[in-house]
Amino acid sequence: MPLLSTSAYRPAALLANGHLQTIAASTLRRVPEVRYQRERLELPDGDFVDLDWSLAGREPALRLGIISHGLEGDSSRPYVRGMARALNQAGIDALAWNYRGCGGETNRLLRAYHLGDTDDLAAVIAHAVDVKHYPEIFLTGFSAGGNVTLKYLGENAARVPAPVQRAAVFSVPTDLKASSVHIGRWQNQLYLRRFMNSLKEKMRVKNAHLPGQLDLTELNQLRDFPQFDERYTAPLHGFASADDYYEQAASGRYLGGIRLPTLLVNALNDPFLPASCFPREAAAASQFFFLETPAGGGHVGFNEGGPAGTYYSERRAVDFFTRAVPG
C-alpha cells in the first residue's frame, strides 16, 4: 500500500506559501553547469522532437534519466536543468526532450503536443533503448510532463521496454478537467495569463508557418484552458471536445495499470492542483504507485534553501531511482 504517510520535504524558511515557492523556483533559479548536446529525432509521421543530452562523464553511462518538461516549457527551464545536474552527479546520464514546437523551432505539422500524447515519449524511449542501448532507464517529469509519464506507464504496461525501471514525477495534474478549471481562479490569474499568452503566440507562429490551415478569428478572445482546448487542442489532436480530451488524456484513470515502481510527489499547497489531483485511493490499492503529499512545495517548487540551492524534487528522484527498495 504505497501511500506515503510522511514527507521529508521542508520548504526554505523565507518561502512561506505555495505561490512564493512556485514563483521563486521558476524566476530566480539558474543552473549554468549543465551543457547540452542536441540531437534531432525524426518521428514516424514526418515531424520531429529535439533531444538535449547531458552525460555524467566523457562516455555514456549505463543508466539514463529521461526528463519530460511542463506545459509550454522546454529543456532550458531551471527545474529541468536542475534535474539533469542531479542525475549527472549521481552518475546517471540525462536526456531532456523538447515536445513538438518547444525546442526553439516550430514543428512541421499542424498538430503540436498535448498532455496525453504518449506516442512521442514512447519514441524517445525507443531511441534510448534501440539506438543508444541504455540497459537501465528512469523516467521523470514535471506537471504536464508528469501526466504524460504516468499515462504512458499505465495505459499499456506491456509496451514499456524492460530497461525502464522506475519513474518519479512531480506536481502532476492527474485530473485534467478539474485542473483546467482550478487554474482559472482569481488567485491564479498571473500563471494563467502567462500560459495563455504563450499558447496563443504558438498559434500565430503556426499559422504563419502553415498559412490558411488555422482559424485565428477568435484567438484573442480566449481566456482560459477550456476555451483554448475546445477551439484548438481537441480538434487538432483528434478529440471530440475539450471534455473528451481531458477525459482521455488525464493520467488519473491509468494509475491502476502501472507495473513498475513509480513515485508521484504533489504538494498540498500547489496552487494549480485541486483535491482530485491527490489520488490516495489509487496509491492505497497499488503495490507500484507511490504517492507523497508534502505540506509545502508549491507547483514545481520544492526549494530547500536559496533559489539556486538544492531542490527536494531532484534529491527525492535520485534517491527513489537508486535505493535498493523503492519508497
C-alpha positions as CSV (number, residue, x, y, z in Angstrom):
1,M,0.0,0.0,0.0
2,P,2.4,2.7,-1.2
3,L,0.5,5.7,0.2
4,L,3.4,7.5,2.0
5,S,2.2,9.0,5.3
6,T,5.1,11.4,5.8
7,S,7.4,13.5,3.7
8,A,11.0,14.7,4.4
9,Y,10.5,17.9,2.5
10,R,10.7,21.2,4.4
11,P,10.4,24.5,2.4
12,A,13.1,27.2,2.6
13,A,12.3,29.5,5.6
14,L,11.6,32.6,3.5
15,L,9.2,30.9,1.1
16,A,6.1,30.9,3.3
17,N,3.4,29.7,0.9
18,G,2.7,27.8,-2.3
19,H,2.7,30.9,-4.5
20,L,6.1,32.1,-3.3
21,Q,7.5,28.6,-3.6
22,T,6.2,28.4,-7.2
23,I,7.4,31.8,-8.3
24,A,10.9,31.7,-6.7
25,A,11.7,28.4,-8.4
26,S,10.6,29.5,-11.8
27,T,12.0,33.0,-11.9
28,L,15.0,33.2,-9.6
29,R,16.8,29.9,-10.1
30,R,19.8,29.4,-12.5
31,V,21.6,26.2,-13.3
32,P,24.6,27.2,-15.5
33,E,26.6,24.0,-15.0
34,V,24.6,21.9,-17.4
35,R,25.8,21.8,-21.0
36,Y,23.5,20.0,-23.5
37,Q,24.3,18.3,-26.7
38,R,21.3,18.4,-29.1
39,E,20.1,15.6,-31.3
40,R,17.0,15.7,-33.6
41,L,14.8,12.7,-33.5
42,E,12.7,12.2,-36.6
43,L,9.2,10.8,-35.9
44,P,7.2,8.3,-38.0
45,D,4.6,10.9,-39.1
46,G,7.3,13.2,-40.6
47,D,7.6,15.6,-37.6
48,F,10.4,15.8,-35.1
49,V,11.4,16.4,-31.5
50,D,14.7,17.8,-30.2
51,L,16.7,15.8,-27.6
52,D,19.1,17.5,-25.3
53,W,21.7,15.2,-23.7
54,S,23.8,15.8,-20.6
55,L,26.3,13.0,-19.9
56,A,27.6,12.2,-16.5
57,G,31.1,11.6,-17.9
58,R,33.1,11.6,-21.0
59,E,31.4,8.4,-22.2
60,P,27.8,7.3,-22.0
61,A,26.9,5.8,-18.6
62,L,24.9,2.6,-18.2
63,R,21.9,4.4,-16.7
64,L,19.8,7.2,-18.2
65,G,17.2,9.5,-16.8
66,I,14.6,10.9,-19.3
67,I,13.1,14.2,-18.3
68,S,9.7,15.5,-19.5
69,H,9.0,19.2,-19.1
70,G,5.9,21.1,-18.2
71,L,3.3,22.9,-20.3
72,E,4.9,25.4,-22.6
73,G,8.3,24.6,-21.1
74,D,11.5,23.2,-22.6
75,S,14.8,21.7,-21.7
76,S,16.2,25.1,-20.7
77,R,13.9,25.5,-17.7
78,P,15.7,25.6,-14.4
79,Y,13.7,22.6,-13.0
80,V,14.8,20.5,-16.0
81,R,18.4,21.6,-15.8
82,G,18.4,21.1,-12.1
83,M,17.2,17.5,-12.5
84,A,19.8,16.9,-15.3
85,R,22.5,18.1,-13.0
86,A,21.3,15.9,-10.1
87,L,21.2,12.9,-12.3
88,N,24.7,13.6,-13.6
89,Q,26.1,14.0,-10.1
90,A,24.7,10.5,-9.3
91,G,26.4,9.0,-12.3
92,I,23.3,8.9,-14.5
93,D,23.1,10.4,-18.0
94,A,20.3,12.8,-18.6
95,L,18.1,13.2,-21.7
96,A,15.8,16.3,-21.6
97,W,13.5,16.1,-24.6
98,N,11.5,19.1,-26.0
99,Y,8.0,18.5,-27.2
100,R,6.9,19.3,-30.7
101,G,7.3,23.0,-31.2
102,C,9.0,23.5,-27.8
103,G,12.7,23.2,-28.8
104,G,13.1,26.7,-30.3
105,E,11.7,25.8,-33.8
106,T,8.1,25.3,-34.8
107,N,7.2,21.7,-35.7
108,R,6.4,20.8,-39.2
109,L,2.8,19.5,-38.9
110,L,-0.4,21.3,-38.0
111,R,-0.7,19.3,-34.8
112,A,1.6,20.1,-31.8
113,Y,1.8,18.3,-28.4
114,H,-0.8,17.7,-25.8
115,L,-0.9,16.3,-22.2
116,G,-1.9,12.8,-23.2
117,D,0.5,12.3,-26.1
118,T,2.4,9.2,-25.0
119,D,3.5,8.2,-28.5
120,D,6.2,10.8,-28.7
121,L,7.5,9.8,-25.2
122,A,7.5,6.2,-26.4
123,A,9.5,7.2,-29.5
124,V,12.1,8.9,-27.3
125,I,12.4,5.9,-25.0
126,A,12.7,3.5,-28.0
127,H,15.5,5.7,-29.3
128,A,17.3,5.4,-26.0
129,V,16.8,1.6,-25.9
130,D,17.3,0.6,-29.5
131,V,19.8,3.2,-30.8
132,K,21.7,4.3,-27.6
133,H,21.4,0.9,-26.0
134,Y,20.9,2.0,-22.4
135,P,20.3,-1.1,-20.2
136,E,18.7,0.9,-17.4
137,I,16.3,3.9,-17.8
138,F,14.4,6.1,-15.3
139,L,11.6,8.5,-16.2
140,T,10.9,11.8,-14.5
141,G,8.5,14.6,-15.4
142,F,7.1,17.8,-14.1
143,S,3.4,18.9,-14.3
144,A,2.3,18.2,-17.9
145,G,5.3,16.0,-18.4
146,G,4.4,14.1,-15.3
147,N,0.9,13.5,-16.6
148,V,2.3,12.2,-19.9
149,T,4.7,9.9,-18.0
150,L,2.1,8.4,-15.7
151,K,-0.3,7.9,-18.6
152,Y,2.5,6.2,-20.6
153,L,3.3,3.8,-17.8
154,G,-0.3,2.9,-17.0
155,E,-2.2,2.8,-20.3
156,N,-0.4,-0.2,-21.7
157,A,2.3,-1.6,-19.3
158,A,3.1,-4.4,-21.8
159,R,4.6,-1.8,-24.3
160,V,7.0,-0.3,-21.7
161,P,10.5,-1.7,-22.6
162,A,12.3,-3.8,-20.0
163,P,15.2,-1.2,-19.4
164,V,12.6,1.2,-18.0
165,Q,13.0,0.5,-14.3
166,R,11.4,3.3,-12.2
167,A,9.7,6.7,-12.5
168,A,9.4,9.8,-10.3
169,V,7.1,12.7,-11.2
170,F,6.2,16.0,-9.6
171,S,3.3,18.5,-9.4
172,V,1.1,16.5,-11.7
173,P,-2.5,17.4,-12.7
174,T,-3.8,13.9,-12.7
175,D,-7.4,15.2,-13.2
176,L,-7.1,17.5,-16.2
177,K,-10.7,18.8,-16.3
178,A,-10.7,19.8,-12.6
179,S,-7.2,21.3,-13.0
180,S,-8.2,23.4,-16.1
181,V,-10.9,25.0,-14.0
182,H,-8.9,25.3,-10.9
183,I,-6.1,27.4,-12.5
184,G,-8.8,29.8,-13.7
185,R,-9.4,31.0,-10.1
186,W,-8.6,34.7,-9.4
187,Q,-5.6,33.6,-7.3
188,N,-4.0,32.0,-10.3
189,Q,-4.6,34.7,-13.0
190,L,-0.9,35.6,-13.2
191,Y,0.0,32.0,-14.1
192,L,-3.0,31.6,-16.4
193,R,-2.2,34.7,-18.4
194,R,1.4,33.6,-19.0
195,F,0.3,30.2,-20.2
196,M,-2.4,31.7,-22.4
197,N,-0.1,34.3,-24.0
198,S,2.4,31.6,-24.8
199,L,-0.2,29.2,-26.3
200,K,-1.7,32.0,-28.4
201,E,1.6,33.1,-29.7
202,K,2.3,29.5,-30.8
203,M,-0.9,29.5,-32.8
204,R,0.2,32.7,-34.5
205,V,3.6,31.2,-35.4
206,K,1.9,28.0,-36.6
207,N,-0.5,30.0,-38.8
208,A,2.5,31.8,-40.3
209,H,4.2,28.5,-40.9
210,L,1.2,26.8,-42.4
211,P,-1.0,29.7,-43.8
212,G,-4.7,29.1,-44.2
213,Q,-4.9,26.0,-42.0
214,L,-5.9,27.7,-38.8
215,D,-8.8,30.0,-38.0
216,L,-7.5,32.7,-35.6
217,T,-10.5,34.9,-35.7
218,E,-11.4,34.4,-32.0
219,L,-7.9,33.7,-30.7
220,N,-7.6,36.9,-28.7
221,Q,-11.0,36.3,-27.0
222,L,-9.9,33.0,-25.5
223,R,-9.4,33.5,-21.7
224,D,-8.8,30.0,-20.2
225,F,-7.7,26.5,-20.9
226,P,-11.2,25.0,-21.6
227,Q,-11.8,27.7,-24.2
228,F,-8.4,27.1,-25.8
229,D,-8.6,23.4,-25.7
230,E,-12.1,23.4,-27.2
231,R,-11.0,25.6,-30.0
232,Y,-7.6,24.2,-30.8
233,T,-6.2,21.4,-28.7
234,A,-9.1,19.0,-29.1
235,P,-9.7,19.3,-32.9
236,L,-6.0,19.4,-33.8
237,H,-5.3,16.2,-32.0
238,G,-8.4,14.1,-32.8
239,F,-10.6,14.7,-29.7
240,A,-14.3,15.3,-30.0
241,S,-14.2,18.2,-27.5
242,A,-12.2,19.7,-24.6
243,D,-14.0,17.4,-22.2
244,D,-13.2,14.4,-24.3
245,Y,-9.6,15.4,-24.4
246,Y,-9.5,15.9,-20.6
247,E,-11.1,12.5,-20.0
248,Q,-8.9,10.5,-22.3
249,A,-5.6,12.3,-21.5
250,A,-5.9,12.5,-17.7
251,S,-3.3,10.2,-16.1
252,G,-5.5,9.6,-13.1
253,R,-7.6,7.0,-15.0
254,Y,-4.5,4.9,-15.8
255,L,-2.7,4.7,-12.4
256,G,-4.0,1.3,-11.7
257,G,-2.2,-0.1,-14.7
258,I,1.3,0.9,-13.6
259,R,3.5,-2.1,-13.2
260,L,6.9,-0.6,-12.1
261,P,7.8,1.5,-9.1
262,T,6.5,5.0,-9.7
263,L,6.5,8.0,-7.3
264,L,4.2,11.0,-7.5
265,V,5.0,14.0,-5.3
266,N,2.2,16.6,-5.2
267,A,2.4,19.4,-2.7
268,L,-0.7,20.1,-0.7
269,N,-0.3,23.8,-1.2
270,D,0.2,23.6,-5.0
271,P,-1.9,26.5,-6.4
272,F,-2.5,24.6,-9.7
273,L,-3.9,21.4,-8.2
274,P,-7.5,20.7,-6.9
275,A,-8.2,18.0,-4.4
276,S,-8.9,15.4,-7.1
277,C,-5.2,15.5,-8.1
278,F,-4.1,13.7,-4.9
279,P,-5.0,10.1,-5.9
280,R,-4.8,8.5,-2.5
281,E,-7.1,5.6,-3.3
282,A,-5.1,4.6,-6.3
283,A,-1.9,4.6,-4.3
284,A,-3.5,2.6,-1.5
285,A,-4.7,0.0,-3.9
286,S,-1.4,-0.4,-5.8
287,Q,1.9,-2.1,-5.0
288,F,3.7,0.0,-7.6
289,F,2.3,3.5,-7.4
290,F,3.7,5.6,-4.5
291,L,2.0,9.0,-3.5
292,E,3.8,11.5,-1.4
293,T,2.0,14.7,-0.4
294,P,4.3,17.2,1.5
295,A,2.6,20.2,3.0
296,G,4.7,22.6,1.0
297,G,6.4,22.8,-2.3
298,G,4.1,24.8,-4.5
299,H,4.0,23.9,-8.2
300,V,7.3,22.6,-9.3
301,G,8.9,24.3,-6.4
302,F,10.4,22.1,-3.6
303,N,13.3,24.5,-2.9
304,E,15.3,23.6,0.2
305,G,17.4,26.8,0.7
306,G,18.1,29.7,-1.6
307,P,16.8,29.9,-5.2
308,A,19.9,28.3,-6.6
309,G,20.3,25.7,-3.8
310,T,19.2,22.1,-3.6
311,Y,15.7,21.0,-4.6
312,Y,13.8,18.2,-2.9
313,S,12.4,17.0,-6.2
314,E,15.9,16.3,-7.5
315,R,17.2,14.7,-4.3
316,R,14.0,12.6,-4.0
317,A,14.1,11.4,-7.6
318,V,17.7,10.3,-7.4
319,D,17.0,8.5,-4.1
320,F,14.0,6.8,-5.5
321,F,15.9,5.6,-8.5
322,T,19.0,4.3,-6.7
323,R,17.8,2.9,-3.4
324,A,17.6,-0.9,-3.2
325,V,13.9,-0.9,-2.2
326,P,11.7,1.9,-3.6
327,G,9.7,4.1,-1.3
